[in-house]
Amino acid sequence: MNIAIVGSSGYIASALIRRMEQEDSVGSILKIDRTADADAYLDLADTRLFDYQLLDTVDLVIFTAAVSGPDRCALEFEACWNINVEGTGRFIREALERGARVLFFSSDAVFGDIPGHIYTEESETKGDTAYGRMKKAVEDRFLGHPLFKAIRLSYVASLGDRFVTYCLDCIRNGEAAEVFHPFYRNCTVLTDVVDIVLWFARHFDVYKPSVLNAAGPELVSRIRIADEINRVLGGRLRYTVTMTGDEFFKNRPRITQMKSLYMEPYNITEKGAFTEKIQKELRGVKL
């Protein structure tokens, strides 16, 4: 199987590449990005310069690239729309027309912010925020195409995610972390996301729905993540809880509770509590 990864320099994509390099079923990995170590250069702000003939022998495109900062998407809406929707859409259309399967990284941001609501793959998407509107627009453009599927990521916890990295840097620098609250997501972990992508690489046509909610089984706050870091590191993280105001939540919901109707029936990832999974992610951390 020949695979192309768009956004190959990202931390999730980097983890995917490391795993796929160990897979006998993967014949080649085409790294597509704007970085010097990519195999092919792609600027989603101007996709005309990309050599689409490179996709003619690709079996699966894993599309991870995006401007993902919700505040930036709101402040620079037109520029981010051009990248996250127009450029992304043109690239995906070209890949599909060449017969490649496309696995698109979407987000739980496609849902609205209904208090107490639990979103499934069958829930209506509203895309109330700028970033959510962009992911929803790509989904709406391609859902139903037999070669297109989307995985909606909740917060992905790992040694490389922004919040955990911030907390570890605070420990190293002897500083107290500032933990925003309330901020809840059905956190998943990097290892599970990699497992989900590898499952799709092997079973793309077996999975009948068009989307998968890549969510963990528990609704997790940032306070919980900070406490899990302390469980692993013996309480070395000092933090203060900040009750954030409306400005922070202007571009992101306080709570997004998402679950999957299909993760368990298709046996896509192993079951496990968040504590167990985040501890595995944090194993071997160096300070």
Backbone bond lengths (Angstrom), bond angles and torsions (degrees), N, CA, C in turn:
res aa  C-N    CA-C-N  psi(-1)  N-CA   C-N-CA  omega(-1)  CA-C   N-CA-C  phi
1 M - - - 1.457 - - 1.526 110.06 -
2 N 1.310 116.39 131.85 1.455 121.59 176.95 1.520 109.47 -101.76
3 I 1.322 116.08 128.59 1.464 121.95 -172.84 1.518 110.02 -122.56
4 A 1.323 115.91 141.01 1.458 122.33 172.08 1.518 108.26 -117.99
5 I 1.331 116.31 136.13 1.460 121.35 178.80 1.525 108.32 -119.05
6 V 1.320 115.61 115.33 1.457 121.47 178.83 1.528 108.29 -91.33
7 G 1.337 115.25 124.62 1.462 120.10 -172.08 1.510 110.74 88.86
8 S 1.322 115.84 40.05 1.467 121.66 -169.59 1.520 114.29 -66.62
9 S 1.328 118.49 -15.69 1.465 119.97 -178.71 1.524 112.83 -87.55
10 G 1.328 117.98 -8.30 1.456 120.65 -179.92 1.518 112.27 -66.83
11 Y 1.332 116.41 160.49 1.471 117.65 -173.78 1.525 112.05 -71.29
12 I 1.328 118.10 -31.83 1.465 118.89 175.46 1.520 109.52 -71.63
13 A 1.336 117.14 -44.62 1.461 120.46 178.71 1.523 111.23 -60.72
14 S 1.321 117.04 -39.06 1.473 120.28 179.55 1.519 111.06 -62.25
15 A 1.336 116.51 -39.91 1.463 120.15 177.46 1.525 110.78 -66.79
16 L 1.325 116.52 -37.97 1.465 120.37 176.61 1.523 111.27 -61.40
17 I 1.312 115.52 -45.15 1.464 119.70 -178.69 1.523 110.96 -61.59
18 R 1.332 116.37 -43.50 1.479 119.33 179.54 1.525 111.18 -59.14
19 R 1.327 116.48 -41.98 1.472 119.01 179.79 1.519 111.43 -71.08
20 M 1.319 116.72 -42.77 1.466 119.84 -175.86 1.517 112.44 -67.87
21 E 1.317 116.63 -28.00 1.457 119.84 176.47 1.527 111.41 -64.90
22 Q 1.333 117.09 -16.96 1.459 121.22 178.90 1.528 112.55 -97.54
23 E 1.333 117.22 -2.54 1.457 121.85 -176.67 1.523 110.71 -90.43
24 D 1.323 116.82 122.91 1.463 120.80 179.69 1.523 111.86 -65.02
25 S 1.339 116.53 -27.19 1.461 120.11 -176.78 1.525 112.81 -76.52
26 V 1.338 117.40 -12.99 1.459 121.61 -178.73 1.524 108.86 -92.25
27 G 1.332 115.86 114.19 1.456 119.51 -178.62 1.516 112.92 -79.87
28 S 1.334 116.00 -43.83 1.459 120.07 -179.34 1.516 109.62 -150.05
29 I 1.336 115.58 154.71 1.461 122.40 177.24 1.522 107.48 -126.85
30 L 1.319 116.25 116.58 1.459 121.97 177.63 1.525 108.09 -95.86
31 K 1.327 116.80 113.77 1.455 122.19 -178.82 1.524 108.98 -90.08
32 I 1.318 115.82 119.98 1.461 121.63 -176.56 1.525 109.19 -118.33
33 D 1.330 116.25 122.00 1.466 119.89 -177.06 1.528 108.68 -169.31
34 R 1.327 115.55 -175.90 1.471 120.89 175.90 1.522 111.37 -97.43
35 T 1.334 117.86 1.48 1.452 121.67 -174.86 1.522 111.62 -87.99
36 A 1.327 115.25 161.46 1.463 121.07 -175.31 1.529 112.20 -67.17
37 D 1.335 117.80 -28.41 1.462 119.56 -176.96 1.526 112.91 -88.14
38 A 1.330 118.13 3.59 1.460 120.98 176.83 1.524 110.43 -75.06
39 D 1.327 115.72 153.72 1.468 120.46 176.84 1.526 111.41 -78.07
40 A 1.322 116.08 -28.48 1.460 120.91 -178.93 1.522 108.91 -141.41
41 Y 1.324 115.92 137.09 1.462 121.49 -177.59 1.523 109.93 -87.11
42 L 1.345 115.77 133.03 1.455 121.32 176.11 1.514 109.40 -140.97
43 D 1.327 115.21 124.09 1.458 122.26 171.63 1.521 106.63 -111.07
44 L 1.329 116.74 110.09 1.457 120.08 -176.43 1.521 112.84 -67.67
45 A 1.328 116.29 -14.03 1.465 118.88 174.99 1.528 111.27 -74.92
46 D 1.335 116.62 -18.65 1.469 121.62 178.30 1.518 107.85 -152.73
47 T 1.326 115.81 87.04 1.465 121.37 -173.44 1.523 112.87 -80.54
48 R 1.328 118.09 -2.62 1.465 120.45 -177.00 1.524 112.31 -65.42
49 L 1.324 116.64 -23.87 1.462 120.14 -176.07 1.531 113.10 -82.30
50 F 1.328 116.97 -8.42 1.468 118.97 -177.00 1.528 110.62 -77.98
51 D 1.332 115.33 141.84 1.461 121.56 177.70 1.529 108.67 -87.25
52 Y 1.317 116.75 94.18 1.460 120.81 -174.52 1.526 112.97 -69.60
53 Q 1.323 117.83 -14.22 1.467 119.23 176.28 1.528 111.69 -62.68
54 L 1.333 116.43 -20.05 1.472 119.88 177.08 1.525 111.51 -63.16
55 L 1.327 116.86 -20.82 1.464 120.74 -177.85 1.523 112.80 -87.76
56 D 1.320 117.46 -5.85 1.464 120.11 -174.64 1.518 112.67 -62.34
57 T 1.323 118.07 -28.53 1.472 121.10 -178.99 1.526 112.35 -107.95
58 V 1.338 116.66 11.24 1.462 120.84 -178.95 1.531 109.98 -88.60
59 D 1.325 116.25 132.41 1.468 121.42 178.61 1.528 111.98 -88.69
60 L 1.335 116.32 -36.58 1.466 120.33 -176.06 1.519 109.68 -140.60
61 V 1.337 116.04 127.62 1.459 122.58 172.51 1.520 108.13 -103.84
62 I 1.317 116.18 123.84 1.460 121.78 175.31 1.521 106.73 -103.62
63 F 1.323 116.75 111.47 1.464 121.03 -171.85 1.519 109.73 -101.56
64 T 1.342 116.09 101.60 1.465 121.39 -177.26 1.524 112.92 -106.99
65 A 1.322 117.98 -10.77 1.467 121.27 -171.13 1.524 111.91 -75.21
66 A 1.345 116.20 142.09 1.466 121.38 175.13 1.521 108.88 -177.35
67 V 1.310 115.29 155.68 1.462 120.25 162.44 1.522 105.15 -82.61
68 S 1.336 117.00 108.14 1.463 120.21 -169.13 1.515 114.51 -102.97
69 G 1.323 117.88 -8.71 1.459 119.20 -179.85 1.519 110.90 -69.17
70 P 1.322 119.30 116.15 1.467 120.44 -176.37 1.518 113.64 -62.44
71 D 1.329 117.83 -34.06 1.462 119.86 179.51 1.531 110.79 -70.47
72 R 1.327 115.97 -42.51 1.467 119.22 178.03 1.522 110.82 -63.03
73 C 1.338 116.87 -40.20 1.458 119.86 179.66 1.521 111.46 -61.64
74 A 1.317 116.44 -34.03 1.462 120.63 178.51 1.527 111.33 -75.55
75 L 1.330 116.69 -44.01 1.461 120.82 -176.22 1.528 112.47 -73.12
76 E 1.322 116.65 -35.08 1.469 121.59 -179.02 1.529 109.02 -117.66
77 F 1.315 115.31 53.64 1.468 120.58 -168.93 1.528 112.35 -57.47
78 E 1.316 117.68 -49.40 1.462 120.42 -175.00 1.524 111.52 -62.99
79 A 1.332 116.99 -45.32 1.464 120.25 -179.53 1.527 111.07 -65.31
80 C 1.334 116.38 -41.98 1.468 120.21 -179.95 1.522 111.58 -69.82
81 W 1.331 117.01 -35.30 1.470 120.34 176.00 1.530 109.84 -62.18
82 N 1.313 115.82 -40.16 1.461 119.82 179.74 1.520 111.61 -60.80
83 I 1.338 116.53 -36.08 1.465 121.28 179.06 1.520 111.51 -81.67
84 N 1.330 116.53 -52.90 1.465 121.96 -170.77 1.518 113.92 -75.74
85 V 1.317 117.66 -21.55 1.468 120.41 -177.96 1.529 111.38 -119.16
86 E 1.333 117.14 -58.85 1.459 118.72 -173.80 1.532 111.76 -69.54
87 G 1.328 117.19 -53.23 1.461 119.53 179.17 1.513 112.14 -63.88
88 T 1.331 115.36 -43.84 1.468 120.52 177.73 1.518 110.80 -60.55
89 G 1.323 116.63 -44.81 1.455 120.84 -178.71 1.521 112.54 -63.91
90 R 1.333 116.73 -41.28 1.466 119.45 178.54 1.519 111.31 -62.82
91 F 1.332 116.04 -43.03 1.470 119.35 -179.15 1.523 110.49 -64.84
92 I 1.323 117.02 -46.38 1.464 120.26 -178.97 1.520 110.68 -62.37
93 R 1.335 117.46 -40.99 1.464 120.62 179.05 1.538 110.43 -60.59
94 E 1.309 117.14 -43.97 1.460 120.44 178.96 1.525 110.96 -62.01
95 A 1.340 116.95 -41.93 1.467 120.34 179.93 1.520 110.95 -64.11
96 L 1.325 116.99 -44.50 1.466 120.81 -179.69 1.528 111.31 -63.72
97 E 1.317 116.60 -39.67 1.466 119.90 -179.50 1.516 111.92 -66.46
98 R 1.340 116.58 -22.35 1.460 120.70 176.94 1.529 112.26 -91.74
99 G 1.321 116.75 6.07 1.463 121.21 175.02 1.504 114.95 86.17
100 A 1.325 117.77 9.17 1.468 119.83 177.96 1.521 110.01 -82.13
101 R 1.299 116.41 142.65 1.459 120.88 169.78 1.528 108.42 -76.81
102 V 1.315 116.36 147.34 1.459 120.72 -178.56 1.528 109.41 -126.95
103 L 1.326 114.98 126.06 1.461 122.18 173.13 1.521 107.18 -110.48
104 F 1.315 115.88 110.28 1.457 122.86 -172.48 1.520 110.92 -100.29
105 F 1.333 116.22 129.79 1.460 121.14 176.31 1.525 109.30 -81.41
106 S 1.320 115.48 106.17 1.452 121.35 175.41 1.531 108.70 -101.72
107 S 1.321 117.50 -158.30 1.459 120.05 -171.66 1.526 110.70 -153.16
108 D 1.335 115.17 155.49 1.468 118.74 172.64 1.524 111.83 -66.64
109 A 1.338 116.74 -7.18 1.462 120.71 177.50 1.526 112.19 -67.97
110 V 1.332 118.77 -11.49 1.461 120.12 178.77 1.524 111.38 -68.73
111 F 1.327 116.95 -18.43 1.458 120.27 -179.49 1.528 110.13 -85.73
112 G 1.302 114.90 167.13 1.457 120.00 176.71 1.513 111.27 -83.50
113 D 1.303 116.12 -156.53 1.468 121.55 -179.33 1.524 108.14 -131.99
114 I 1.332 115.58 70.29 1.459 121.02 179.82 1.521 108.37 -94.87
115 P 1.342 118.51 114.55 1.470 120.28 -177.62 1.526 111.80 -55.51
116 G 1.325 114.83 130.64 1.459 121.19 176.64 1.515 115.24 80.82
117 H 1.335 117.54 -1.87 1.464 119.91 -176.15 1.526 110.17 -85.44
118 I 1.329 115.74 141.41 1.466 121.79 175.05 1.520 107.71 -110.94
119 Y 1.330 116.33 117.84 1.460 121.64 -174.72 1.522 111.01 -88.86
120 T 1.330 115.89 135.83 1.457 122.26 174.14 1.530 108.55 -117.65
121 E 1.324 115.62 -178.90 1.463 119.87 177.19 1.527 112.41 -61.67
122 E 1.327 116.53 -22.10 1.458 120.34 -177.67 1.524 112.89 -95.06
123 S 1.325 118.00 -0.94 1.462 121.09 -179.52 1.522 110.70 -71.62
124 E 1.319 115.47 150.04 1.459 120.42 175.90 1.524 109.46 -67.13
125 T 1.328 115.93 139.85 1.460 120.52 175.72 1.519 109.36 -100.04
126 K 1.334 115.79 135.88 1.457 120.95 -177.75 1.527 112.41 -117.45
127 G 1.341 116.52 -30.74 1.450 119.17 179.33 1.515 112.88 56.95
128 D 1.320 116.21 59.61 1.465 120.80 -175.54 1.524 113.08 -67.74
129 T 1.328 118.04 -30.13 1.459 121.48 -178.86 1.521 110.21 -95.35
130 A 1.325 116.36 166.77 1.468 120.22 179.68 1.527 110.97 -59.44
131 Y 1.332 116.44 -49.14 1.462 120.16 -179.57 1.528 110.61 -63.24
132 G 1.323 117.00 -40.78 1.453 120.90 178.41 1.517 112.35 -62.61
133 R 1.325 117.30 -39.47 1.465 121.26 177.42 1.519 111.26 -62.08
134 M 1.329 115.94 -36.87 1.467 119.72 -178.79 1.521 111.37 -69.16
135 K 1.312 117.34 -46.11 1.469 119.91 178.73 1.521 110.58 -65.19
136 K 1.317 116.37 -40.42 1.467 120.25 178.25 1.527 110.96 -62.09
137 A 1.328 117.15 -39.88 1.465 120.53 -178.68 1.523 111.54 -61.42
138 V 1.345 116.88 -40.15 1.467 119.99 178.06 1.526 110.17 -68.72
139 E 1.328 116.52 -44.67 1.468 119.25 176.95 1.526 110.54 -55.73
140 D 1.325 116.32 -51.09 1.466 120.54 -176.17 1.520 111.76 -60.78
141 R 1.324 116.82 -31.56 1.461 120.79 -177.35 1.524 111.87 -70.58
142 F 1.345 117.39 -31.21 1.464 118.97 -170.66 1.531 114.91 -122.12
143 L 1.331 118.57 -12.68 1.460 118.59 -179.48 1.525 110.41 -59.28
144 G 1.312 115.67 134.45 1.454 121.69 -175.67 1.509 112.65 102.96
145 H 1.336 117.25 -20.20 1.469 119.34 174.45 1.530 108.10 -70.12
146 P 1.316 118.40 131.11 1.478 120.39 -174.03 1.521 114.10 -64.05
147 L 1.340 118.14 -18.74 1.458 120.33 -178.59 1.533 112.46 -102.92
148 F 1.332 117.33 8.58 1.464 121.12 -177.53 1.517 110.47 -120.22
149 K 1.340 115.00 131.83 1.461 120.96 171.52 1.526 108.51 -140.27
150 A 1.330 115.48 150.95 1.458 121.18 -179.56 1.520 109.87 -123.31
151 I 1.331 115.60 139.85 1.458 119.78 170.54 1.523 107.52 -112.22
152 R 1.323 116.11 126.73 1.457 122.26 -178.19 1.524 108.28 -94.05
153 L 1.314 114.81 111.17 1.455 119.94 -177.74 1.522 110.51 -84.51
154 S 1.312 115.37 134.52 1.449 120.53 163.28 1.529 106.11 -85.38
155 Y 1.315 118.04 -165.48 1.461 119.87 177.81 1.525 108.86 -64.71
156 V 1.331 116.46 130.57 1.458 121.60 -178.43 1.520 108.79 -104.24
157 A 1.318 116.33 108.26 1.462 121.71 -177.17 1.528 110.13 -89.60
158 S 1.324 115.34 138.08 1.468 121.29 177.47 1.517 108.32 -173.48
159 L 1.321 116.32 178.24 1.465 120.34 175.12 1.525 111.71 -62.47
160 G 1.328 116.99 -22.09 1.450 119.74 -176.17 1.509 115.33 -99.04
161 D 1.341 118.83 -3.45 1.461 118.15 -178.21 1.525 110.20 -76.80
162 R 1.324 116.44 159.53 1.458 121.09 -170.14 1.523 112.79 -63.04
163 F 1.332 117.55 -42.82 1.458 119.18 -175.66 1.525 111.58 -70.92
164 V 1.328 117.06 -45.08 1.468 119.57 178.75 1.525 109.72 -63.55
165 T 1.325 117.66 -42.03 1.463 120.82 177.44 1.524 110.80 -59.54
166 Y 1.331 116.08 -43.29 1.461 120.84 177.81 1.526 111.20 -60.02
167 C 1.319 116.97 -45.39 1.474 120.70 -179.93 1.525 111.27 -63.09
168 L 1.317 117.29 -43.34 1.466 120.55 -179.86 1.525 110.95 -65.80
169 D 1.341 116.56 -37.47 1.466 119.68 176.34 1.527 111.00 -64.27
170 C 1.331 117.21 -36.92 1.470 120.64 177.20 1.525 110.98 -62.75
171 I 1.337 116.69 -40.19 1.467 119.95 177.15 1.524 109.70 -62.85
172 R 1.320 116.51 -47.57 1.467 120.70 -178.54 1.523 111.64 -60.29
173 N 1.328 116.34 -36.54 1.462 120.97 -176.21 1.517 113.63 -92.16
174 G 1.332 116.67 1.21 1.459 120.24 179.90 1.515 113.36 68.06
175 E 1.328 116.87 29.62 1.456 121.89 -177.80 1.523 110.82 -109.81
176 A 1.313 116.34 157.74 1.456 121.56 174.44 1.525 109.05 -88.01
177 A 1.310 116.15 133.93 1.465 120.76 178.87 1.526 109.61 -81.00
178 E 1.316 114.96 149.62 1.460 121.24 174.56 1.524 107.77 -103.03
179 V 1.318 116.54 117.47 1.461 121.70 -174.69 1.524 109.30 -109.62
180 F 1.331 115.42 115.49 1.461 120.07 -179.57 1.529 110.73 -75.12
181 H 1.324 115.28 140.73 1.461 121.70 -179.40 1.523 108.26 -151.81
182 P 1.324 119.54 143.02 1.471 128.34 0.45 1.526 111.79 -84.46
183 F 1.316 115.69 135.85 1.466 121.53 178.17 1.519 106.47 -151.01
184 Y 1.336 116.63 102.22 1.461 121.94 -172.16 1.534 110.83 -121.34
185 R 1.322 115.31 138.50 1.454 122.25 172.95 1.535 109.10 -143.41
186 N 1.318 116.47 157.43 1.466 120.48 171.67 1.523 108.37 -80.93
187 C 1.322 115.03 75.11 1.465 121.52 -172.27 1.520 111.88 -57.33
188 T 1.299 115.03 136.64 1.449 121.92 166.83 1.521 107.09 -109.43
189 V 1.320 117.37 -177.42 1.460 120.52 179.46 1.523 108.88 -127.22
190 L 1.317 115.62 160.72 1.460 121.13 -174.34 1.523 112.20 -59.11
191 T 1.321 117.30 -41.92 1.462 120.46 -179.42 1.518 111.16 -58.67
192 D 1.333 116.96 -41.43 1.464 120.11 179.02 1.526 111.59 -67.00
193 V 1.324 117.76 -38.57 1.464 120.30 178.50 1.527 110.10 -62.70
194 V 1.313 116.80 -43.55 1.469 120.38 177.39 1.528 110.30 -61.48
195 D 1.337 116.45 -42.89 1.468 120.13 178.53 1.529 111.48 -62.08
196 I 1.337 116.53 -39.38 1.463 120.79 179.07 1.528 110.27 -62.52
197 V 1.329 116.93 -45.88 1.465 120.19 -179.37 1.520 110.82 -63.73
198 L 1.325 117.27 -42.70 1.467 120.13 178.81 1.526 110.78 -64.64
199 W 1.327 116.80 -35.34 1.465 119.75 176.74 1.524 109.69 -62.45
200 F 1.322 117.00 -44.17 1.461 119.86 178.99 1.529 111.25 -65.73
201 A 1.306 117.46 -35.16 1.461 119.89 177.86 1.527 110.97 -59.96
202 R 1.331 115.50 -32.85 1.465 119.85 -178.32 1.528 112.58 -91.36
203 H 1.340 117.04 -28.06 1.469 120.52 -169.45 1.523 113.06 -129.42
204 F 1.314 118.21 28.08 1.467 121.49 -174.36 1.527 111.61 -51.04
205 D 1.315 117.29 -48.01 1.461 121.11 -175.67 1.522 112.66 -77.26
206 V 1.325 116.84 -17.39 1.468 120.67 178.96 1.521 110.58 -74.05
207 Y 1.327 115.96 -32.94 1.467 120.96 -177.05 1.524 108.57 -78.56
208 K 1.314 117.70 114.61 1.458 121.64 -172.61 1.528 114.40 -83.99
209 P 1.336 120.98 -36.15 1.472 118.52 177.78 1.524 111.22 -66.72
210 S 1.325 115.84 165.59 1.462 120.54 -179.77 1.519 112.85 -88.93
211 V 1.344 117.22 -20.05 1.461 120.51 -177.70 1.521 110.15 -133.97
212 L 1.331 114.58 156.99 1.459 121.68 172.81 1.524 108.11 -133.04
213 N 1.320 116.53 128.92 1.462 120.98 173.52 1.525 109.05 -82.61
214 A 1.315 116.02 108.38 1.465 120.98 -178.75 1.518 108.62 -87.61
215 A 1.312 115.31 79.54 1.458 121.61 -174.48 1.517 110.69 -123.50
216 G 1.316 115.76 147.64 1.446 120.59 172.85 1.520 110.88 -78.81
217 P 1.336 117.62 167.93 1.470 120.91 -174.57 1.521 114.30 -78.03
218 E 1.340 117.73 -12.12 1.462 120.51 -174.56 1.523 111.55 -119.97
219 L 1.329 115.46 145.69 1.456 121.27 173.05 1.521 107.26 -83.51
220 V 1.320 116.62 117.77 1.465 122.46 -167.92 1.525 109.94 -120.84
221 S 1.332 116.32 134.64 1.461 121.71 175.92 1.522 110.31 -96.45
222 R 1.315 116.18 167.53 1.457 119.72 174.69 1.519 111.02 -66.23
223 I 1.335 116.74 -30.90 1.464 119.57 175.48 1.527 109.82 -60.98
224 R 1.319 116.40 -42.24 1.467 120.43 178.72 1.528 110.68 -61.53
225 I 1.319 117.02 -42.02 1.464 119.72 178.89 1.529 110.29 -63.24
226 A 1.334 116.69 -43.18 1.465 120.48 177.82 1.525 110.57 -60.48
227 D 1.319 116.73 -41.29 1.463 120.18 179.24 1.529 111.85 -67.14
228 E 1.338 117.03 -35.81 1.462 119.83 177.16 1.524 110.64 -66.68
229 I 1.329 116.94 -36.42 1.467 120.06 174.83 1.523 109.70 -60.34
230 N 1.324 116.14 -41.86 1.469 119.52 179.21 1.518 112.47 -68.73
231 R 1.306 118.16 -31.65 1.473 120.29 175.93 1.518 110.41 -61.98
232 V 1.337 116.25 -38.25 1.461 120.88 -178.49 1.525 111.09 -79.04
233 L 1.345 116.62 -37.25 1.463 120.95 -171.47 1.527 112.92 -106.37
234 G 1.310 116.37 18.52 1.463 119.64 172.17 1.516 114.15 65.74
235 G 1.323 117.26 36.60 1.453 120.58 174.28 1.519 114.99 74.73
236 R 1.317 118.02 23.61 1.467 120.22 -176.11 1.533 113.29 -79.29
237 L 1.323 116.72 -14.34 1.461 119.36 179.74 1.521 110.54 -87.67
238 R 1.311 116.24 119.35 1.464 121.50 171.36 1.524 107.84 -96.41
239 Y 1.319 115.49 135.66 1.456 117.27 179.54 1.524 111.36 -149.03
240 T 1.319 114.05 155.26 1.453 121.95 172.99 1.517 108.06 -116.41
241 V 1.318 116.57 146.94 1.459 121.71 -179.66 1.521 108.84 -97.09
242 T 1.315 115.77 126.71 1.459 122.00 178.98 1.518 109.32 -111.66
243 M 1.312 115.86 119.03 1.462 120.66 176.37 1.527 107.46 -80.27
244 T 1.314 115.26 100.46 1.460 120.47 -172.10 1.522 111.84 -72.67
245 G 1.320 114.67 151.39 1.451 120.71 -179.29 1.512 112.76 -91.23
246 D 1.334 115.40 -172.23 1.458 121.34 -174.41 1.528 112.73 -65.90
247 E 1.327 118.38 -27.49 1.456 120.50 -176.45 1.527 111.62 -62.30
248 F 1.348 116.21 -41.92 1.468 120.29 179.23 1.518 110.87 -62.85
249 F 1.327 116.63 -37.24 1.463 120.54 -175.36 1.526 112.68 -91.52
250 K 1.301 116.94 7.79 1.460 120.34 176.77 1.515 111.30 -61.78
251 N 1.335 116.65 -35.13 1.462 121.42 -175.58 1.524 113.38 -114.98
252 R 1.335 116.85 11.86 1.464 120.96 178.87 1.524 108.69 -156.97
253 P 1.330 118.63 138.22 1.458 120.98 178.44 1.525 111.98 -69.27
254 R 1.322 116.55 150.91 1.460 120.26 173.38 1.528 110.75 -65.38
255 I 1.311 115.12 -43.31 1.470 120.62 -176.55 1.520 108.72 -135.35
256 T 1.329 116.14 128.31 1.458 121.20 169.19 1.519 107.41 -126.99
257 Q 1.322 115.77 107.62 1.461 120.22 -179.56 1.518 108.69 -101.53
258 M 1.311 115.15 114.73 1.461 122.30 -174.14 1.523 109.47 -128.94
259 K 1.318 116.24 138.36 1.461 120.24 174.77 1.522 108.76 -135.30
260 S 1.314 115.60 166.17 1.452 120.81 -179.81 1.522 110.74 -110.75
261 L 1.328 115.15 134.88 1.456 121.15 173.27 1.517 112.16 -82.03
262 Y 1.344 116.53 -13.30 1.456 120.16 -167.12 1.527 115.05 -120.78
263 M 1.318 118.08 -14.32 1.461 119.83 -176.75 1.527 111.38 -58.44
264 E 1.319 116.33 -46.84 1.468 119.67 -178.00 1.523 112.71 -74.67
265 P 1.347 120.19 -46.74 1.474 118.88 179.38 1.522 113.89 -58.32
266 Y 1.328 117.28 -35.03 1.468 120.15 179.24 1.535 112.35 -88.07
267 N 1.340 116.37 -2.93 1.469 121.48 177.60 1.527 110.89 54.56
268 I 1.340 115.38 53.26 1.458 120.82 -172.57 1.523 112.39 -83.67
269 T 1.334 117.72 -42.87 1.470 121.11 178.08 1.516 110.12 -131.08
270 E 1.320 115.17 162.77 1.455 120.24 177.59 1.530 110.66 -74.75
271 K 1.329 115.48 144.60 1.456 119.98 176.28 1.525 109.02 -71.77
272 G 1.332 115.40 159.39 1.456 119.28 177.56 1.511 110.96 165.12
273 A 1.333 115.86 149.04 1.456 121.09 178.35 1.521 110.26 -73.61
274 F 1.328 116.15 156.50 1.459 120.20 -179.67 1.523 110.80 -60.13
275 T 1.324 117.75 -39.62 1.467 120.43 179.47 1.521 111.10 -56.62
276 E 1.312 116.56 -46.36 1.460 121.42 -179.61 1.531 111.37 -62.82
277 K 1.329 115.77 -42.59 1.465 119.36 -175.01 1.522 112.02 -74.43
278 I 1.323 118.14 -40.60 1.464 119.21 -179.10 1.521 110.25 -70.59
279 Q 1.328 117.42 -31.86 1.460 119.05 176.39 1.517 111.34 -63.25
280 K 1.320 117.88 -37.35 1.465 120.66 176.65 1.525 110.58 -66.01
281 E 1.354 115.97 -38.55 1.475 119.14 178.18 1.515 111.76 -63.53
282 L 1.324 116.42 -36.77 1.452 121.51 -176.16 1.523 113.79 -85.79
283 R 1.310 116.76 -5.65 1.466 120.17 -177.45 1.531 110.05 -61.77
284 G 1.303 114.82 132.19 1.448 120.04 177.98 1.516 114.64 84.03
285 V 1.342 117.52 9.68 1.460 119.58 179.57 1.535 110.21 -61.11
286 K 1.327 116.21 138.67 1.456 121.79 -179.38 1.521 109.82 -114.18
287 L 1.315 115.75 131.62 1.477 120.68 -179.68 1.521 109.76 -117.41
